[in-house]
Amino acid sequence: MINFRSLAVLGSLLAACVGSPAFAEPAKVTIGYTLASEFLVMFVAKEKGFFAKHDIDATLIRLPIITNIPSAIVSDSIQIGVTTVPILLQAVDGGLDFVLIAGAAHHTKASPFVSLVARKDVKIEKPADLVGKKVGVSGINSVFDVFFRKWLINNKVPVDKVKIIEARIPEMPDLLKSGTLDLVTIVEPLRTRIIEGGIGYVAAEYFGEVDPDVLLSAWMTTGDWAKKNPQVVKNFRAALDEGLAFIKANPQEARDIEKKYLGFNSPRFPTFENKVKPDDLKIFISIGKELNLYHTALDPAKLVLP
């Protein structure tokens, strides 16, 4: 005899199972990044299946200029994107809803990987020699640009006497070689590529001179998306943590992954840091006020997701 009560109970259990997270589809997330070695943790998380393990179907998209990231997030072309703090602050100052959900890398004076690099035939012996020179930055008001202007101010070089030009990071070696630019604010691995290729030399470790330990890059999304997808944010962080642990345990394989995604290797890894805290933003707010970049009161505690 068929036990209808048992069948009803079984049906209810099956329905519950199908509706449970174990049977849910992975969250589709498109992640935007730029050409730089500090995003290796994310490459590893994708390559080694850590995103998939944490129920994220991740699609990685490389954008040519980091200042394009906010508009890409707003248009929903990507849901999570890499950023620098000045870009985040300017977007929020302009009324957009963004928060940091994870860190990417710190830049330290002891282990620099961002430098001011000059073309080999451009003689730079002191900061004042930059007057009249054409300097490429990866984005106007990007962290490279903001710290470069602060470095000029600290060295009493009039900012308006230096021609600061926005340029795509991948094109910087060729722009330097052709003479279109005299100097570039460049990040690894392209810094080493320029030097080893005989195109240019390090004119100044300007970034570390402004601050010896600073949050260089982080991951952001909109506050609304983060509120609607708290588990995805949690899983994104967990995947990054596994990616960082893998790099520490398997540095050579991590280098192979770096080369696969970037085309070449950095001479050394950046100082990766998956955590981000409100205090990391304070120096940027201070410099931004000095450069008249922001017009509203910016509260770091509201811009970092706990």
C-alpha positions in Angstrom: 0.0 0.0 0.0 1.3 3.5 -0.9 1.9 5.6 2.2 0.8 9.0 1.0 1.8 10.7 4.2 5.4 9.4 3.8 5.4 10.6 0.2 4.3 14.0 1.2 7.0 14.2 3.8 9.6 13.1 1.3 8.4 15.6 -1.2 8.7 18.4 1.3 12.3 17.3 2.2 13.3 17.2 -1.5 11.8 20.7 -2.0 13.7 22.0 0.9 16.9 20.5 -0.4 16.5 21.9 -3.8 15.9 25.3 -2.3 18.9 25.1 0.0 22.3 26.8 -0.7 23.9 23.4 -1.4 21.7 23.2 -4.6 21.8 26.9 -5.4 23.4 28.1 -8.6 26.8 29.8 -8.1 26.6 33.6 -8.0 27.7 35.1 -11.4 30.2 37.9 -10.6 32.2 39.8 -13.2 35.4 41.3 -11.7 37.3 44.2 -13.3 41.0 44.6 -12.9 44.0 46.4 -14.6 47.4 45.2 -15.7 49.4 45.0 -12.4 50.9 42.3 -10.3 49.1 43.2 -7.1 46.0 41.4 -8.4 47.8 38.0 -8.4 45.7 36.8 -5.4 42.6 37.2 -7.5 44.2 35.4 -10.5 45.1 32.5 -8.2 41.6 32.4 -6.7 40.2 32.0 -10.3 42.9 29.7 -11.6 42.9 27.3 -8.6 39.1 27.1 -8.3 38.7 29.0 -5.0 36.0 31.2 -6.4 34.1 28.1 -7.6 34.7 26.4 -4.3 33.0 29.4 -2.6 30.0 29.4 -5.0 31.2 32.2 -7.2 31.1 31.9 -11.0 33.8 34.5 -11.6 34.5 36.2 -14.9 37.6 38.4 -15.0 37.7 41.4 -17.3 40.8 43.6 -17.7 40.2 47.3 -18.2 42.9 49.5 -19.7 42.6 52.4 -17.2 41.7 52.1 -13.6 39.6 55.3 -13.6 37.1 53.4 -15.9 36.2 51.0 -13.0 33.6 53.1 -11.2 31.5 53.7 -14.4 31.8 50.0 -15.3 30.4 49.1 -11.8 27.6 51.6 -12.1 26.6 50.3 -15.5 26.7 46.7 -14.1 29.3 45.7 -16.7 31.2 44.5 -13.7 30.0 44.0 -10.1 33.3 44.1 -8.3 36.3 46.1 -9.4 39.8 47.0 -8.3 40.3 50.6 -7.2 42.7 52.9 -5.5 41.5 54.9 -2.6 41.6 58.3 -4.4 39.3 57.0 -7.0 36.9 55.6 -4.4 36.9 58.9 -2.5 36.3 61.0 -5.6 33.4 58.8 -6.6 31.8 59.0 -3.2 32.5 62.7 -3.0 30.6 63.0 -6.3 27.5 61.3 -4.8 28.1 57.7 -5.9 27.5 54.7 -3.5 30.8 52.7 -3.2 32.4 50.7 -0.5 35.6 48.8 -0.1 35.1 45.1 0.5 38.6 43.7 0.5 42.2 44.8 0.2 44.6 43.9 -2.6 48.1 45.1 -1.9 50.2 47.6 0.2 53.1 49.5 -1.2 56.1 49.7 1.2 59.2 51.8 1.1 61.2 48.7 2.0 59.9 46.8 -1.0 58.9 49.3 -3.7 57.1 48.3 -6.9 55.8 51.7 -8.0 58.4 54.1 -9.3 58.9 57.3 -11.3 60.8 56.0 -14.4 62.5 58.3 -16.9 63.4 57.7 -20.5 67.1 56.7 -20.8 68.0 60.0 -22.6 66.2 62.2 -20.1 68.5 63.4 -17.4 66.8 63.6 -14.0 69.1 64.3 -11.1 66.7 66.2 -8.7 62.9 66.8 -8.5 63.3 70.3 -10.0 64.5 68.7 -13.3 60.9 67.6 -13.9 59.8 71.1 -14.8 58.6 71.1 -18.4 58.7 67.3 -18.6 55.8 65.1 -19.8 54.9 62.6 -17.2 52.4 59.7 -17.8 50.0 58.5 -15.1 47.6 55.7 -15.3 44.6 58.0 -14.6 44.1 61.6 -13.5 43.4 61.5 -9.8 44.5 57.9 -9.6 46.7 57.0 -6.7 49.8 57.3 -8.9 48.8 60.8 -10.0 47.8 62.0 -6.5 50.9 60.7 -4.8 53.1 62.1 -7.7 51.6 65.6 -7.2 52.1 65.3 -3.4 55.7 64.3 -4.1 56.2 67.4 -6.3 54.7 69.6 -3.6 56.9 68.1 -0.9 59.9 68.8 -3.1 58.8 72.4 -3.8 58.2 71.7 -7.6 55.3 73.7 -9.0 52.7 71.1 -10.1 51.5 73.3 -13.0 55.0 73.4 -14.4 54.9 69.6 -15.0 52.8 68.2 -17.8 50.9 65.3 -16.3 49.3 63.1 -19.0 46.9 60.2 -18.6 48.1 57.1 -20.4 47.2 53.4 -20.5 49.6 51.3 -18.4 50.2 48.6 -21.0 51.2 51.4 -23.5 53.6 53.2 -21.2 56.8 51.4 -22.3 56.1 52.3 -26.0 55.1 55.8 -25.2 58.3 56.3 -23.2 60.5 54.7 -25.9 58.9 56.8 -28.7 59.5 60.0 -26.8 55.8 60.8 -26.4 56.4 60.8 -22.6 59.5 61.7 -20.8 58.7 59.9 -17.6 56.0 57.5 -16.3 54.7 56.6 -12.9 54.8 52.8 -13.4 54.0 49.7 -11.5 55.4 46.2 -11.7 55.8 44.1 -13.8 56.2 46.9 -16.4 58.7 48.8 -14.3 61.2 46.0 -14.6 60.3 45.5 -18.3 61.2 49.1 -19.0 64.5 48.9 -17.1 65.6 45.6 -18.4 64.7 46.6 -21.9 67.0 49.6 -21.7 64.1 52.0 -22.3 64.5 53.9 -19.0 65.7 54.0 -15.4 64.3 54.7 -12.0 64.4 58.5 -11.4 62.8 58.4 -8.0 61.0 56.1 -5.6 58.5 58.8 -5.2 55.7 56.6 -3.8 57.6 55.4 -0.8 58.9 58.9 -0.1 55.4 60.2 0.3 54.3 57.3 2.7 56.4 54.3 3.7 53.4 51.9 4.0 50.2 52.6 2.2 47.2 50.7 0.8 47.8 50.8 -2.9 44.8 48.9 -4.2 41.6 47.4 -3.0 38.3 45.8 -4.2 35.1 47.8 -4.3 31.5 47.5 -5.2 28.4 49.6 -4.6 27.0 49.7 -1.1 23.6 48.6 -2.5 25.1 45.5 -4.2 27.0 44.6 -1.0 23.9 44.8 1.1 21.9 42.6 -1.3 24.7 40.1 -1.6 26.3 39.7 1.8 27.1 36.0 1.3 28.7 36.7 -2.0 30.9 39.3 -0.4 31.8 36.8 2.4 32.6 34.2 -0.2 34.7 36.6 -2.3 36.8 37.3 0.8 37.2 33.6 1.6 38.3 32.9 -2.0 40.9 35.7 -1.8 42.2 34.3 1.6 42.7 30.9 0.0 44.4 32.5 -2.9 46.9 34.3 -0.7 47.6 31.2 1.4 48.3 29.4 -1.9 50.8 32.0 -3.0 52.7 31.8 0.3 52.8 28.0 0.1 53.4 27.7 -3.7 55.4 30.8 -4.9 56.7 29.2 -8.1 53.3 28.0 -9.2 51.9 31.4 -8.3 54.5 33.0 -10.6 53.4 30.7 -13.4 49.8 32.0 -12.9 51.1 35.6 -12.8 52.8 35.1 -16.2 49.7 33.5 -17.7 47.6 36.5 -16.8 50.1 39.3 -17.3 52.5 37.9 -19.9 55.5 38.3 -17.7 56.7 38.2 -14.1 57.5 40.8 -11.5 60.9 40.6 -9.9 59.2 40.1 -6.5 55.6 39.9 -5.2 53.9 43.0 -3.8 52.9 43.1 -0.2 49.5 41.4 -0.6 46.9 42.4 2.0 43.3 41.1 1.8 42.2 43.1 4.8 41.2 46.8 4.6 40.4 49.1 7.5 39.2 52.7 7.8 42.6 54.0 9.0 44.0 53.0 5.6 41.9 55.8 4.0 43.0 58.7 6.3 46.2 59.6 4.5 44.4 59.8 1.2 41.7 62.1 2.7 44.4 64.3 4.0 46.3 64.6 0.7 43.0 65.0 -1.2 42.1 68.0 0.9 45.5 69.5 0.3 45.0 69.0 -3.5 41.4 70.3 -3.3 40.0 67.0 -4.6 37.1 66.6 -2.3 34.3 68.9 -1.3 32.3 66.9 1.2 33.1 65.4 4.6 34.3 61.8 4.0 34.0 59.3 6.8 36.4 56.3 6.4 34.3 54.1 8.7 31.3 54.4 6.2 33.4 53.4 3.2 34.8 50.1 4.4 32.5 47.2 4.7 33.1 45.4 8.1 
